[in-house]
Amino acid sequence: MQHYHFSLTLAGVTSETPELEDSLFASGCDDGLVCFYGKSVYVEFDRESENFAKAVLSAINDIESGGSGATVNSVDANLVGLSDIAGLSNMSRQAIAMLKDGTRGPADFPSPVQRLKGISPLWRWADVAEWLHEKGKLSSDLAANARQLEIINIALQLRETKQRQIIECYSSLLANPLKLAEFCH
């Protein structure tokens, strides 16, 4: 068994929810630290499990079955900036910036996915972690955990959206070029 560190962002509760900490502790979150950002609530876990996905999913189950009214919105950060990448990879921000710019190592760093025009672009952590692993700068376990994190976050987003059927329709269209072409014309 290994220990996994991760944070879960909660909905349905605030920093003012009575007896929140006691409720979460009683539901099995004795390995989590309840934290607040303003009125928002997140729980930082150090959970022992067979693998990362089981650690995260068991924590989600413990939170949501505890009777506090809390649901889980997300796991850690799926989108990351250069400083986040540096912290997650135990490298300096300068080293990451040099890898991104191609002044150090191969010039094939993953492309950012959001805020490309801004001063703080964002990358998918799973893409960067996989790239860093391929370059020998991150362990295979951390890269695999990053991919699991992305998948669990997508599942949480799909669970919460009221437009799930539309998303499934678009996914089907995007997966089938002939249907997509027919739809667009």
N, C-alpha and C positions, 0 to 999 in steps of 0.2 A: 504494500500500500504506500502511496505517495501523498504528500500534502500539496494542495493546490490553493493558490491565492487568487481571489477574484472578488469583484464587487457587483452587487445587484441593485438596480435602481427600482424603487417601488412606486406604485400608484395606489390610490384609494386610501392612503394614510398621509398624515403630515406630522411635523414635529410636535403638533398640539394634540395628537391622538392619545387619549388616556391609556395608560398602562401598555403602550406599544412594546417597549423593551421586554416587559415581563411576558407578554403574549408570545412574542417571537422566541424568547428563551424556552418557554414551556413547549413550543411546537417543534423543538429540535435544533434551534439555531444557537445553541450554546457555544458554537465555534465561530460565531459572527459578531462583529462590532457594529452596533447601530450608529449611524452617522447622519448629520444633517447639513444641508446646504440651503440656508434660508429655512423655508418650511418644507423643502423637499427631503425625502428620506432615501438613504442607500445603506446597504449592509455590506461590510467588508468581511469576507470569509477566509479562513485558513482551514480547509476541509480535507480530511483524509479520505481517499477513495482509490478504486482500481484505476480510474482514468479521469481525465478532465471533464468529459461530457457527463459522466455519472455524478461527479462532484457537483457540477452546476445544476443538473436536473434534480438531484436530491435536495439541494438547497431551495430551489424554486418550489418543489413539492412541500417542503417543510414550511416555507413562508405562506404559501397559498392555502394550506390545509389547517393553519393555526387559529383561524377564527378572528383574526384582527381586521379582516376586510382588505388586507394588502394583496396586490397582485404585482407581478414582476414585469417591468417595462423593457429592461435591457440588461445585458451582461457587459460589464467593462466598456471600454471604448472600442468600437468597431472602426471608426475613422480617427486617424491620428495625424498630428503635425510633426515637424522635425524634432521638437523637444520630447514629445511622447515616444517617438521611435528611439531616440537616444536612451531614454530611461528604460524602455522595455528591452532593449538589446544590450544594455550595459556598455554603450559606446558614448563618446562625447557628441554633442550636438554638431560641433565642427566636423568631426569625422563623417557623420551622417550627411551633412551639407556637401562635403567633398564627394561622397559617393553619389549623391543625387545629381550634382553638377558634372560628374564624370572626370573631375580632376584627380580622383583617386580611384583606382580599380576600373573595371569595365564601365563604359558609358551607357549601360542599359537598365538603370534604376527604374522601377515601376513608375508609371505616370500617375500624377495626382488625379483624384476623381471629383473633387469639389473645390471651389474657390480658386480656380486656376488663374483668374485675373487678379486676385487679391494678394496681399503680402503674406498670408498664412494659408497656403494650400493644404488640402487634406488628402491622405492616402488611405486605402484599405489596409488595415494592419495585416490581414491574412496574406495579401499580395507581397507586402514588404517583408514579412517574416519568412515567407517561402523563398524570396529572392536572397535574403541574408543567409538562409540555410544553404542554398545552392552555392553561395560564395564562401561557405565555411565560417561564417560569422555568427551563426545562431544554431542551437541544437535542433535536431529533428523533432524532439518532443515539443519544444516551444512553437515551432512552425506548425505542427499538427494541432496543437491547442488553439492557435490563432485561427485556423480554418474551422475548428469546431465552434469557437466563439462566434464567428461570422454566421455559421449555419443556425446556431441557436438563436441569435439575434433576429435573423430573417424569420424564423418560426414564430418568435414572440411578436414581431411586427404583423405577420399575417394573421395571427390569432386575434389581435386587437382591432384590425381594420374592418370597417363596415363595407368596404369596397372589394372584399375578397373575390367575389365572382368576376368582377371586372379585371382584377389582377390576373386571375387564372385564364381569362379570355386573352388578355394581352400576352401572357406567357406562351400560350398555345400558338398565337399568331407569330410571335418572334421565333419560336422553335420550328416553324414550318414556312420556309421562304415562299412557296407557291401560294399558300393561304394569305400570307402577308401582302404579297403583290396584288392578289385579287381584292383584298380589303382596301388597299390604298388606291385602287383605280376605280 
